[in-house]
Amino acid sequence: MPEEAEELYDSAQDAYKAGGSLKALALCEKALNIDPDNPKYRSFHGVCIAYERGAVKEAISLCRKTLKEEPQKTYNHLNLGRVYLRCGLRLKATEIFREGLKIEKNPEIIAELQTLGLRKKPVIPSLPRDHFLNKYLGLILSRLGLR
């Protein structure tokens, strides 16, 4: 029985990576029906419901709970980060991804961070990043193609 659930979970992962979050949700729910106490399945289910049903509060709650249960498993960081991205919370997602990388170098987390992109250094390093001079000089220089 657990082998069948693991196969369904693997298929759900493959479907998600191929852009089929609806299929991933269905497969993940089947895996959860077989093994409802598996934190890995519950965490990934959070990602699926955030993307397919838009139930982001439920997804965040689910992913946070599994992260508390298994803080050393980087897939929990990956899934919570993906849910935060779905909500538009890039900063929180980045923090969670980086926490996961401190535990283990997970290639999927690295890929997510790369898609987020890295910020350029401030134009005037002695001023804070959010200072109006840094903000507007950066915008102007970028539009002129000088940055």
CORSUL-V423602 format. One record per backbone hydrogen bond with DSSP energy under -1.0 kcal/mol. NH is the residue of the N-H (numbers start at 1). CO is the residue of the C=O. If there is no record, write none. Layout:
NH|CO, NH|CO
//
This chain:
5|1, 6|2, 7|3, 8|4, 9|5, 10|6, 11|7, 12|8, 13|9, 14|10, 15|11, 16|12, 17|13, 18|14, 19|16, 20|15, 24|20, 25|21, 26|22, 27|23, 28|24, 29|25, 30|26, 31|27, 32|28, 33|29, 34|30, 35|31, 38|35, 42|38, 43|39, 44|40, 45|41, 46|42, 47|43, 48|44, 49|45, 50|46, 51|47, 52|48, 53|49, 55|49, 56|54, 59|55, 60|56, 61|57, 62|58, 63|59, 64|60, 65|61, 66|62, 67|63, 68|64, 69|65, 70|66, 73|70, 76|73, 78|74, 79|75, 80|76, 81|77, 82|78, 83|79, 84|80, 85|81, 86|82, 87|83, 88|85, 89|84, 90|88, 93|89, 94|90, 95|91, 96|92, 97|93, 98|94, 99|95, 100|96, 101|97, 102|98, 104|100, 106|104, 110|106, 111|107, 112|108, 113|109, 114|110, 115|111, 116|112, 117|113, 127|124, 131|128, 135|131, 136|132, 137|133, 138|134, 139|135, 140|136, 141|137, 142|138, 143|139, 144|140, 146|141
//
